[in-house]
Amino acid sequence: VSYIAGQTFDKTGMEVKAVYSNGSEQTITNYSVDTTPLVTGQTSVYITYNNYYTSVPVSVASKAISSITVTSQPDKTSYVEGEVFNPTGMVVTATYTDGSTEDLASTEYSYLPAAALTSDDNVITISAGSATATVPITVVEKEITNIAVTKSPNKISYIAGQAVDITGMIVTATYNDGST
C-alpha cells in the first residue's frame, strides 16, 4: 500500500484475524492501528490486539509539489525595458502529491527572467521544484518623455549675429521609467 508522507494509514477493507494456540482463527474488529502520520521511508504500520502485535507493509514517499498556480497576480505587470520584475503582491499556491495546497513563501519559488527585462519579454516563468506557472507581463521600450534645461549656459546675453555658446548648459531627459 502506497502513501505520501503526512498521510495516516487507512484500514478500510483490512481484515485482522486472531490466531489462538489451538490453531483456531477468529476475525477481530477491536484492534488498534497506529494513527500517527506516516513518514518518508516508513515500511510498516503496527496493529495491536490484547498485547500482541503484527505489522502491515507500507511504502511512504515524500510529499512533493505536483503543480503551482499564481493565485494572485503581482501588483505590477507593466514594465519599461531595463526594469526588473517585482513579485510584490503575487501569491503562488502549490498543490502537493497528497492533494493538499499551500501558499509558498517567496523563498520557496524562483522566477525568470530575474535580470533586466527587454521588450521581447512577455511572460515571467515561476518555478517551484519541477512545477512551473507563468505570469503575463508587458515590457515597452525605454523612451524620452520630456527634456528640460536644468542649468543655463554660461553666456546668456548676445549681440545680434553672434553664435550661441552652450558651454555650461545641462539638458536633462526624463524617460518613461521615471529615470533621468
Backbone as a printed PyTorch tensor [residue, N CA C, xyz], in Angstrom:
tensor([[[  0.8540,  -1.1690,   0.0000],
         [  0.0000,   0.0000,   0.0000],
         [  0.9030,   1.2350,   0.0000]],

        [[  0.6330,   2.1720,  -0.9110],
         [  1.4810,   3.3620,  -1.0630],
         [  0.8340,   4.5860,  -0.4420]],

        [[  1.6510,   5.3840,   0.2320],
         [  1.2030,   6.6120,   0.8860],
         [  2.1980,   7.7250,   0.6050]],

        [[  1.7600,   8.9440,   0.9080],
         [  2.6110,  10.1260,   0.8540],
         [  2.8630,  10.5560,   2.2960]],

        [[  4.0800,  10.9720,   2.5880],
         [  4.4280,  11.4250,   3.9420],
         [  3.3850,  12.4120,   4.4500]],

        [[  2.9690,  12.2200,   5.7160],
         [  1.9680,  13.0870,   6.3270],
         [  0.5770,  12.4740,   6.3380]],

        [[  0.3270,  11.4970,   5.4650],
         [ -0.9660,  10.8180,   5.4730],
         [ -0.9950,   9.8270,   6.6390]],

        [[ -2.2000,   9.3470,   6.9780],
         [ -2.3270,   8.3110,   8.0040],
         [ -2.8000,   7.0210,   7.3390]],

        [[ -2.4670,   5.9320,   7.9670],
         [ -2.8140,   4.6130,   7.4430],
         [ -4.3350,   4.4640,   7.3770]],

        [[ -4.8330,   3.9290,   6.2690],
         [ -6.2730,   3.7120,   6.0750],
         [ -6.5490,   2.2170,   6.1770]],

        [[ -7.2580,   1.8420,   7.2220],
         [ -7.5210,   0.4190,   7.4550],
         [ -8.7700,  -0.0860,   6.7250]],

        [[ -9.3880,   0.7720,   5.9190],
         [-10.5890,   0.3750,   5.1840],
         [-10.3170,  -0.8980,   4.3870]],

        [[-11.1730,  -1.8880,   4.5440],
         [-11.0620,  -3.1430,   3.8060],
         [-10.1000,  -4.1490,   4.4160]],

        [[ -9.4150,  -3.7670,   5.4630],
         [ -8.4460,  -4.6730,   6.0790],
         [ -9.1700,  -5.6490,   7.0100]],

        [[ -8.7750,  -6.9050,   6.9580],
         [ -9.3420,  -7.9190,   7.8390],
         [ -8.2270,  -8.4280,   8.7350]],

        [[ -8.4690,  -8.4180,  10.0450],
         [ -7.4760,  -8.8690,  11.0200],
         [ -8.0340, -10.0970,  11.7200]],

        [[ -7.1980, -11.1410,  11.8220],
         [ -7.6070, -12.3750,  12.4930],
         [ -6.6870, -12.6510,  13.6650]],

        [[ -7.2900, -13.0850,  14.7470],
         [ -6.5190, -13.5590,  15.9050],
         [ -6.3320, -15.0550,  15.7160]],

        [[ -5.0960, -15.5330,  15.8910],
         [ -4.7970, -16.9590,  15.7910],
         [ -4.4870, -17.4420,  17.2080]],

        [[ -5.2580, -18.4270,  17.6680],
         [ -5.1240, -18.9130,  19.0310],
         [ -4.1850, -20.1200,  19.0890]],

        [[ -3.7430, -20.4610,  20.2990],
         [ -2.7610, -21.5420,  20.4900],
         [ -3.2680, -22.8910,  19.9780]],

        [[ -4.5550, -23.1010,  19.9140],
         [ -5.0820, -24.3710,  19.4030],
         [ -5.2220, -24.3520,  17.8740]],

        [[ -4.7530, -23.2440,  17.2320],
         [ -4.7930, -23.1510,  15.7740],
         [ -6.0560, -22.5240,  15.2190]],

        [[ -7.0150, -22.2790,  16.0640],
         [ -8.2450, -21.6720,  15.5610],
         [ -8.0200, -20.1810,  15.2780]],

        [[ -8.8390, -19.6520,  14.3600],
         [ -8.7480, -18.2480,  13.9700],
         [-10.0840, -17.5720,  14.1780]],

        [[-10.0120, -16.2880,  14.4930],
         [-11.2430, -15.5180,  14.6440],
         [-10.9840, -14.1120,  14.1070]],

        [[-11.8950, -13.6430,  13.2470],
         [-11.7900, -12.2740,  12.7460],
         [-12.1230, -11.3270,  13.8850]],

        [[-11.2720, -10.3200,  14.0770],
         [-11.4910,  -9.3520,  15.1600],
         [-11.6550,  -7.9600,  14.5680]],

        [[-12.3740,  -7.1240,  15.2880],
         [-12.5830,  -5.7450,  14.8320],
         [-12.1130,  -4.7410,  15.8800]],

        [[-11.8570,  -5.1890,  17.0810],
         [-11.4700,  -4.2540,  18.1500],
         [ -9.9450,  -4.1680,  18.3150]],

        [[ -9.2360,  -4.1610,  17.1980],
         [ -7.7880,  -3.9990,  17.2040],
         [ -7.4510,  -2.5110,  17.1200]],

        [[ -6.1990,  -2.1670,  17.4010],
         [ -5.7280,  -0.7810,  17.3220],
         [ -4.7200,  -0.6630,  16.1940]],

        [[ -4.7740,   0.4730,  15.5190],
         [ -3.8430,   0.7560,  14.4290],
         [ -3.0960,   2.0410,  14.7820]],

        [[ -1.8140,   2.0500,  14.5050],
         [ -1.0140,   3.2560,  14.7120],
         [ -1.5780,   4.3630,  13.8290]],

        [[ -2.0010,   5.4690,  14.4340],
         [ -2.6360,   6.5460,  13.6770],
         [ -1.7360,   7.7730,  13.5240]],

        [[ -0.4560,   7.6420,  13.8830],
         [  0.4360,   8.7790,  13.7020],
         [  0.6770,   8.9850,  12.2040]],

        [[  0.9170,  10.2330,  11.7960],
         [  1.1790,  10.4870,  10.3630],
         [  2.3960,   9.6840,   9.8870]],

        [[  2.2850,   9.1420,   8.6850],
         [  3.3590,   8.3410,   8.1070],
         [  4.5210,   9.2400,   7.6860]],

        [[  5.7420,   8.6780,   7.7420],
         [  6.9320,   9.4480,   7.3910],
         [  7.6480,   8.8050,   6.2150]],

        [[  8.3590,   9.6260,   5.4590],
         [  9.1070,   9.1550,   4.2910],
         [ 10.0020,   7.9800,   4.6750]],

        [[  9.9390,   6.9130,   3.8970],
         [ 10.7750,   5.7380,   4.1300],
         [ 10.1840,   4.7130,   5.0890]],

        [[  9.0820,   5.0420,   5.7260],
         [  8.4510,   4.0950,   6.6510],
         [  8.0190,   2.8560,   5.8710]],

        [[  8.2310,   1.6600,   6.4550],
         [  7.9400,   0.4210,   5.7360],
         [  6.8270,  -0.4110,   6.3480]],

        [[  6.3490,  -0.0160,   7.5440],
         [  5.2710,  -0.8000,   8.1390],
         [  4.4550,   0.0410,   9.1100]],

        [[  3.2380,  -0.4750,   9.3930],
         [  2.3340,   0.1140,  10.3790],
         [  1.9630,  -1.0050,  11.3420]],

        [[  1.9920,  -0.6920,  12.6420],
         [  1.7100,  -1.7180,  13.6500],
         [  0.2260,  -1.8100,  13.9840]],

        [[ -0.2190,  -3.0870,  14.1230],
         [ -1.5840,  -3.4270,  14.5280],
         [ -1.4530,  -4.1360,  15.8760]],

        [[ -2.2400,  -3.7170,  16.8820],
         [ -2.1670,  -4.3630,  18.2100],
         [ -3.5360,  -4.8730,  18.6270]],

        [[ -3.4770,  -5.9870,  19.4020],
         [ -4.6950,  -6.6000,  19.9380],
         [ -4.2860,  -7.4050,  21.1740]],

        [[ -4.8380,  -7.0580,  22.3150],
         [ -4.5670,  -7.7680,  23.5750],
         [ -3.0710,  -8.0270,  23.8060]],

        [[ -2.2560,  -7.0030,  23.7090],
         [ -0.8020,  -7.0690,  23.9230],
         [ -0.0540,  -7.8750,  22.8810]],

        [[ -0.6820,  -8.2060,  21.7650],
         [  0.0010,  -8.8490,  20.6400],
         [  0.0440,  -7.8300,  19.5060]],

        [[  1.0460,  -7.9680,  18.6710],
         [  1.1290,  -7.0340,  17.5520],
         [  1.6180,  -7.7340,  16.2910]],

        [[  1.2770,  -7.1070,  15.1980],
         [  1.7780,  -7.5140,  13.8900],
         [  1.9630,  -6.2310,  13.0840]],

        [[  2.4720,  -6.3600,  11.9100],
         [  2.6650,  -5.1600,  11.1050],
         [  2.1310,  -5.3780,   9.6950]],

        [[  1.8050,  -4.2730,   9.0700],
         [  1.3240,  -4.2640,   7.6970],
         [  2.3630,  -3.4880,   6.8860]],

        [[  2.8430,  -4.0670,   5.7750],
         [  3.8430,  -3.3320,   4.9780],
         [  3.2170,  -2.1320,   4.2620]],

        [[  3.9610,  -1.0370,   4.2460],
         [  3.5450,   0.1670,   3.5240],
         [  4.7630,   0.7550,   2.8180]],

        [[  4.4930,   1.5890,   1.8420],
         [  5.5300,   2.3330,   1.1450],
         [  5.1610,   3.8080,   1.2690]],

        [[  6.0820,   4.6180,   1.8090],
         [  5.7750,   6.0250,   2.0500],
         [  6.7730,   6.9010,   1.2870]],

        [[  6.2540,   7.6390,   0.3310],
         [  7.0840,   8.5600,  -0.4660],
         [  7.0110,   9.9560,   0.1370]],

        [[  8.0010,  10.7730,  -0.1660],
         [  7.9780,  12.1380,   0.3660],
         [  6.9190,  12.9710,  -0.3420]],

        [[  6.4130,  13.9230,   0.4060],
         [  5.4310,  14.8620,  -0.1190],
         [  6.1780,  15.7870,  -1.0780]],

        [[  5.6430,  15.9830,  -2.2610],
         [  6.3070,  16.8240,  -3.2600],
         [  5.2820,  17.7050,  -3.9520]],

        [[  5.7730,  18.7890,  -4.5200],
         [  4.9070,  19.6900,  -5.2740],
         [  4.5810,  19.0440,  -6.6150]],

        [[  3.2940,  18.9390,  -6.9150],
         [  2.8950,  18.3890,  -8.2110],
         [  2.5480,  19.4960,  -9.2070]],

        [[  2.0900,  20.6520,  -8.7070],
         [  1.8040,  21.7820,  -9.5990],
         [  1.7920,  23.0720,  -8.7830]],

        [[  1.9320,  24.1920,  -9.4900],
         [  1.8050,  25.5020,  -8.8480],
         [  0.8770,  26.3700,  -9.6820]],

        [[  0.2300,  27.3030,  -9.0020],
         [ -0.6860,  28.2460,  -9.6520],
         [ -0.4310,  29.6240,  -9.0630]],

        [[ -0.4180,  30.6370,  -9.9150],
         [ -0.3350,  32.0090,  -9.4250],
         [ -1.7650,  32.4070,  -9.0860]],

        [[ -2.0880,  32.4350,  -7.7850],
         [ -3.4630,  32.6870,  -7.3460],
         [ -3.7610,  34.1710,  -7.1540]],

        [[ -2.7260,  34.9930,  -7.0500],
         [ -2.8810,  36.4570,  -7.0570],
         [ -1.7620,  37.0160,  -7.9220]],

        [[ -2.1450,  37.8060,  -8.9090],
         [ -1.1620,  38.3960,  -9.8110],
         [ -0.3150,  39.4330,  -9.0620]],

        [[  0.9080,  39.6730,  -9.5350],
         [  1.7270,  40.7080,  -8.8940],
         [  1.0890,  42.0800,  -9.0880]],

        [[  1.4230,  43.0150,  -8.1910],
         [  0.8660,  44.3670,  -8.2810],
         [  1.2480,  45.0420,  -9.5870]],

        [[  2.4480,  44.7540, -10.0850],
         [  2.9440,  45.4080, -11.2920],
         [  3.1530,  44.3800, -12.3930]],

        [[  2.5300,  44.6190, -13.5590],
         [  2.7260,  43.7260, -14.7060],
         [  3.1580,  44.4820, -15.9580]],

        [[  3.2810,  45.8130, -15.8650],
         [  3.7440,  46.6230, -16.9880],
         [  5.0980,  47.2250, -16.6320]],

        [[  6.0580,  47.0490, -17.5430],
         [  7.4330,  47.4790, -17.2930],
         [  7.9930,  48.2290, -18.4800]],

        [[  9.0700,  48.9810, -18.2180],
         [  9.8790,  49.6130, -19.2510],
         [ 11.1590,  48.8070, -19.3270]],

        [[ 11.6610,  48.5460, -20.5480],
         [ 12.8640,  47.7300, -20.6770],
         [ 13.9560,  48.2560, -19.7510]],

        [[ 14.6870,  47.3050, -19.1590],
         [ 15.7260,  47.6530, -18.1950],
         [ 15.2670,  47.4980, -16.7610]],

        [[ 13.9550,  47.5450, -16.5170],
         [ 13.4560,  47.3070, -15.1580],
         [ 13.5390,  45.8160, -14.8510]],

        [[ 13.4440,  45.4850, -13.5630],
         [ 13.4860,  44.0970, -13.1010],
         [ 12.1060,  43.7370, -12.5540]],

        [[ 11.6620,  42.5120, -12.8360],
         [ 10.3570,  42.0380, -12.3620],
         [ 10.2410,  42.2080, -10.8530]],

        [[  9.0870,  42.6870, -10.4020],
         [  8.8080,  42.8770,  -8.9830],
         [  7.6390,  41.9650,  -8.5930]],

        [[  7.8880,  40.9300,  -7.7580],
         [  6.8250,  39.9800,  -7.4060],
         [  5.8710,  40.4530,  -6.3060]],

        [[  6.0320,  41.6800,  -5.8090],
         [  5.1770,  42.1710,  -4.7280],
         [  3.7000,  41.9610,  -5.0700]],

        [[  2.9660,  41.3900,  -4.1330],
         [  1.5330,  41.1370,  -4.3150],
         [  1.2260,  39.7860,  -4.9230]],

        [[  2.2190,  39.1240,  -5.4970],
         [  1.9880,  37.8300,  -6.1440],
         [  1.8770,  36.7290,  -5.0870]],

        [[  0.8880,  35.8570,  -5.2600],
         [  0.7350,  34.6890,  -4.3910],
         [  0.8340,  33.4490,  -5.2670]],

        [[  1.7670,  32.5640,  -4.8990],
         [  1.9670,  31.3100,  -5.6190],
         [  1.4950,  30.1840,  -4.7080]],

        [[  0.5590,  29.3790,  -5.1980],
         [ -0.0110,  28.2860,  -4.4090],
         [  0.4530,  26.9640,  -4.9970]],

        [[  0.9790,  26.1040,  -4.1240],
         [  1.4480,  24.7770,  -4.5390],
         [  0.3800,  23.7340,  -4.2290]],

        [[  0.2320,  22.7830,  -5.1300],
         [ -0.5780,  21.5940,  -4.8810],
         [  0.4100,  20.4480,  -4.7470]],

        [[  0.2860,  19.7030,  -3.6660],
         [  1.2200,  18.6170,  -3.3660],
         [  0.6810,  17.2740,  -3.8240]],

        [[  1.5700,  16.2930,  -3.8510],
         [  1.2030,  14.9510,  -4.2970],
         [  0.1370,  14.3100,  -3.4140]],

        [[ -0.0300,  14.7940,  -2.2000],
         [ -1.0840,  14.2460,  -1.3370],
         [ -2.4110,  14.9850,  -1.5010]],

        [[ -2.4630,  15.9500,  -2.4400],
         [ -3.7030,  16.6900,  -2.6980],
         [ -3.8340,  17.9670,  -1.8970]],

        [[ -2.9740,  18.1860,  -0.9120],
         [ -3.0590,  19.3990,  -0.1090],
         [ -2.5170,  20.5950,  -0.8980]],

        [[ -2.9090,  21.7920,  -0.4820],
         [ -2.4210,  23.0180,  -1.1200],
         [ -1.8660,  23.9380,  -0.0480]],

        [[ -0.9600,  24.8080,  -0.4900],
         [ -0.3380,  25.7360,   0.4500],
         [  0.2610,  26.9000,  -0.3310]],

        [[  0.0930,  28.1150,   0.1990],
         [  0.7420,  29.2750,  -0.4060],
         [  2.2260,  29.2100,  -0.0760]],

        [[  3.0640,  29.4390,  -1.0830],
         [  4.5070,  29.3590,  -0.9020],
         [  5.0800,  30.7050,  -0.4630]],

        [[  6.1050,  30.6470,   0.3710],
         [  6.8600,  31.8520,   0.7190],
         [  7.7050,  32.2230,  -0.4980]],

        [[  8.0700,  33.4790,  -0.6130],
         [  8.8450,  33.9230,  -1.7830],
         [ 10.1930,  33.2140,  -1.8900]],

        [[ 10.6740,  32.6500,  -0.7900],
         [ 11.9390,  31.9000,  -0.8250],
         [ 11.7570,  30.4760,  -1.3450]],

        [[ 10.4960,  30.0530,  -1.5510],
         [ 10.2260,  28.6860,  -1.9830],
         [  9.9830,  28.5680,  -3.4900]],

        [[ 10.0720,  29.6750,  -4.2030],
         [  9.9440,  29.6340,  -5.6630],
         [ 10.9390,  30.6170,  -6.2640]],

        [[ 11.1760,  30.4520,  -7.5550],
         [ 12.0540,  31.3760,  -8.2700],
         [ 11.3290,  31.8330,  -9.5310]],

        [[ 11.8860,  32.8300, -10.1980],
         [ 11.2690,  33.3090, -11.4320],
         [ 12.3470,  33.7360, -12.4180]],

        [[ 11.9880,  33.6220, -13.6920],
         [ 12.8710,  34.0290, -14.7810],
         [ 12.0690,  34.8340, -15.7850]],

        [[ 12.5980,  35.8560, -16.4090],
         [ 13.9410,  36.3580, -16.1670],
         [ 14.0080,  37.1170, -14.8450]],

        [[ 15.1630,  36.9970, -14.1860],
         [ 15.3730,  37.6760, -12.9100],
         [ 16.2320,  38.9150, -13.0980]],

        [[ 16.7080,  39.1500, -14.3100],
         [ 17.5430,  40.3150, -14.6140],
         [ 16.7090,  41.3640, -15.3390]],

        [[ 17.3860,  42.3560, -15.8770],
         [ 16.7150,  43.4470, -16.5840],
         [ 15.8360,  42.9040, -17.7110]],

        [[ 14.6100,  43.3870, -17.7640],
         [ 13.6560,  42.9520, -18.7860],
         [ 13.9370,  43.6390, -20.1150]],

        [[ 13.6160,  42.9510, -21.1990],
         [ 13.7330,  43.5300, -22.5410],
         [ 12.3510,  43.6080, -23.1480]],

        [[ 12.2390,  44.3460, -24.2440],
         [ 10.9300,  44.4810, -24.8910],
         [ 10.4640,  43.1630, -25.5010]],

        [[ 11.3410,  42.1560, -25.5790],
         [ 10.9490,  40.8260, -26.0740],
         [ 10.2850,  39.9730, -24.9920]],

        [[ 10.4290,  40.3540, -23.7260],
         [  9.8520,  39.5700, -22.6260],
         [  8.3470,  39.8190, -22.5470]],

        [[  7.5610,  38.7150, -22.4900],
         [  6.1110,  38.8730, -22.3480],
         [  5.5220,  37.9770, -21.2610]],

        [[  6.3550,  37.1360, -20.6410],
         [  5.9120,  36.3260, -19.5000],
         [  7.0620,  36.1880, -18.5060]],

        [[  6.6880,  35.9880, -17.2760],
         [  7.6290,  35.6150, -16.2240],
         [  7.2990,  34.1620, -15.8980]],

        [[  8.3070,  33.3010, -15.8750],
         [  8.1020,  31.8850, -15.5590],
         [  8.4500,  31.6590, -14.0900]],

        [[  7.4640,  31.1860, -13.3330],
         [  7.6140,  30.9010, -11.9120],
         [  7.9120,  29.4070, -11.7770]],

        [[  8.8830,  29.0290, -10.9360],
         [  9.2480,  27.6220, -10.7470],
         [  9.3340,  27.2810,  -9.2700]],

        [[  8.8330,  26.0950,  -8.9430],
         [  8.9670,  25.5170,  -7.5980],
         [  9.1280,  24.0220,  -7.8080]],

        [[ 10.2830,  23.4850,  -7.4580],
         [ 10.5620,  22.0870,  -7.7820],
         [ 10.5450,  21.9400,  -9.2900]],

        [[  9.8340,  20.9490,  -9.7920],
         [  9.7480,  20.7610, -11.2440],
         [  8.4750,  21.3850, -11.8240]],

        [[  7.6840,  22.0510, -10.9860],
         [  6.4320,  22.6680, -11.4300],
         [  6.6790,  24.1110, -11.8730]],

        [[  5.9310,  24.5340, -12.9030],
         [  6.0560,  25.9140, -13.3860],
         [  4.6790,  26.5270, -13.6270]],

        [[  4.6630,  27.8550, -13.6140],
         [  3.4760,  28.6380, -13.9610],
         [  4.0010,  29.9170, -14.6030]],

        [[  3.1380,  30.6450, -15.2970],
         [  3.5830,  31.8800, -15.9350],
         [  2.7040,  33.0540, -15.5320]],

        [[  3.3140,  34.2300, -15.5940],
         [  2.6190,  35.4890, -15.3460],
         [  2.8230,  36.3450, -16.5890]],

        [[  1.7400,  36.7550, -17.2650],
         [  1.9040,  37.6210, -18.4350],
         [  2.3440,  39.0290, -18.0060]],

        [[  3.2820,  39.6060, -18.7440],
         [  3.7350,  40.9700, -18.4830],
         [  3.8190,  41.7300, -19.7970]],

        [[  3.8910,  43.0400, -19.6940],
         [  4.0980,  43.9100, -20.8480],
         [  5.3730,  44.6920, -20.5940]],

        [[  6.2640,  44.7100, -21.5850],
         [  7.5040,  45.4820, -21.4780],
         [  7.6010,  46.3800, -22.7100]],

        [[  7.6730,  47.6930, -22.4840],
         [  7.7950,  48.6420, -23.5900],
         [  9.2250,  49.1730, -23.6450]],

        [[  9.6090,  49.6690, -24.8150],
         [ 10.9430,  50.2320, -24.9840],
         [ 11.0850,  51.5070, -24.1640]],

        [[ 12.3170,  51.7520, -23.7040],
         [ 12.6000,  52.9690, -22.9490],
         [ 12.6200,  54.1450, -23.9220]],

        [[ 11.8570,  55.1920, -23.5830],
         [ 11.7530,  56.3620, -24.4510],
         [ 11.8250,  57.6390, -23.6300]],

        [[ 12.3090,  58.7070, -24.2750],
         [ 12.3200,  60.0230, -23.6340],
         [ 10.8950,  60.5670, -23.6590]],

        [[ 10.4390,  61.0610, -22.5090],
         [  9.1000,  61.6430, -22.4220],
         [  9.1490,  63.1470, -22.2390]],

        [[ 10.3310,  63.6760, -21.8300],
         [ 10.4320,  65.1130, -21.5930],
         [ 11.9070,  65.5020, -21.5440]],

        [[ 12.2190,  66.7330, -21.9420],
         [ 13.5630,  67.2760, -21.7300],
         [ 13.4120,  68.6400, -21.0850]],

        [[ 14.4180,  69.0130, -20.2910],
         [ 14.3870,  70.3180, -19.6220],
         [ 15.8130,  70.8270, -19.4830]],

        [[ 15.9790,  72.1440, -19.6320],
         [ 17.2760,  72.7660, -19.3740],
         [ 17.3730,  72.9130, -17.8650]],

        [[ 18.3150,  72.1740, -17.2720],
         [ 18.4310,  72.1900, -15.8160],
         [ 19.5670,  73.0910, -15.3410]],

        [[ 20.4060,  73.5520, -16.2730],
         [ 21.4270,  74.5610, -15.9560],
         [ 21.6160,  75.4020, -17.2110]],

        [[ 21.4730,  76.6760, -17.0510],
         [ 21.6230,  77.5990, -18.1840],
         [ 23.0800,  77.6460, -18.6350]],

        [[ 23.3080,  78.0230, -19.9200],
         [ 24.6880,  78.1550, -20.3930],
         [ 25.3910,  79.3120, -19.6860]],

        [[ 26.7160,  79.2610, -19.7140],
         [ 27.4890,  80.3140, -19.0490],
         [ 27.1740,  81.6980, -19.6350]],

        [[ 26.9820,  81.7750, -20.9390],
         [ 26.7040,  83.0550, -21.6010],
         [ 25.2340,  83.0710, -22.0150]],

        [[ 24.5290,  84.0980, -21.5270],
         [ 23.1190,  84.1960, -21.8840],
         [ 22.7740,  85.5100, -22.5760]],

        [[ 23.7240,  86.4440, -22.6920],
         [ 23.4770,  87.7230, -23.3740],
         [ 24.2870,  87.7500, -24.6620]],

        [[ 23.6210,  88.1280, -25.7550],
         [ 24.2600,  88.1370, -27.0680],
         [ 23.9360,  89.4290, -27.8090]],

        [[ 24.7960,  89.7550, -28.7690],
         [ 24.5520,  90.8520, -29.7010],
         [ 24.1000,  90.1880, -30.9890]],

        [[ 23.1760,  90.8000, -31.6900],
         [ 22.6500,  90.2320, -32.9320],
         [ 23.7930,  89.7820, -33.8260]],

        [[ 23.6770,  88.5610, -34.3120],
         [ 24.6530,  87.9880, -35.2170],
         [ 25.6920,  87.1120, -34.5350]],

        [[ 25.7800,  87.1670, -33.1980],
         [ 26.7370,  86.3050, -32.5050],
         [ 26.1930,  84.8770, -32.4670]],

        [[ 27.1040,  83.8970, -32.4920],
         [ 26.7110,  82.4830, -32.3930],
         [ 26.3970,  82.1430, -30.9270]],

        [[ 25.4390,  81.2670, -30.7370],
         [ 25.0650,  80.8390, -29.3910],
         [ 26.1660,  79.9240, -28.8540]],

        [[ 26.5620,  80.1650, -27.6110],
         [ 27.5760,  79.3360, -26.9280],
         [ 26.8660,  78.5650, -25.8200]],

        [[ 26.8200,  77.2360, -25.9520],
         [ 26.0840,  76.4220, -24.9700],
         [ 26.9880,  75.8810, -23.8570]],

        [[ 28.2180,  76.3840, -23.7860],
         [ 29.1440,  75.9390, -22.7440],
         [ 28.4870,  76.0960, -21.3700]],

        [[ 28.5410,  75.0100, -20.5720],
         [ 27.9850,  75.0310, -19.2190],
         [ 26.5140,  74.6460, -19.1400]],

        [[ 25.8430,  74.5800, -20.2910],
         [ 24.4110,  74.2470, -20.2800],
         [ 24.2280,  72.7510, -20.0340]],

        [[ 23.2350,  72.3980, -19.2130],
         [ 22.8790,  70.9890, -18.9770],
         [ 21.4220,  70.7980, -19.3380]],

        [[ 21.1740,  69.7940, -20.2040],
         [ 19.8190,  69.4270, -20.5940],
         [ 19.5600,  68.0410, -20.0090]],

        [[ 18.4720,  67.8770, -19.2820],
         [ 18.1340,  66.6080, -18.6450],
         [ 16.9200,  65.9950, -19.3370]],

        [[ 17.0510,  64.7210, -19.6810],
         [ 15.9470,  63.9790, -20.3050],
         [ 15.2750,  63.1240, -19.2450]],

        [[ 13.9620,  63.0360, -19.2950],
         [ 13.1900,  62.1500, -18.4220],
         [ 12.6200,  61.0400, -19.2870]],

        [[ 12.7600,  59.7920, -18.8110],
         [ 12.3180,  58.6250, -19.5640],
         [ 11.0120,  58.0680, -19.0090]],

        [[ 10.3760,  57.1900, -19.7810],
         [  9.0880,  56.6150, -19.3830],
         [  9.1800,  55.6710, -18.1870]],

        [[ 10.3780,  55.3600, -17.7150],
         [ 10.5100,  54.5620, -16.4910],
         [ 10.7590,  55.4380, -15.2770]],

        [[ 10.7240,  56.7950, -15.4840],
         [ 10.9220,  57.7320, -14.3930],
         [ 12.3770,  58.1360, -14.1880]],

        [[ 13.2960,  57.4710, -14.8700],
         [ 14.7120,  57.8280, -14.7100],
         [ 15.0140,  59.0910, -15.4930]],

        [[ 16.1340,  59.7530, -15.1320],
         [ 16.5570,  60.9710, -15.8310],
         [ 17.9860,  60.8130, -16.2830]]])
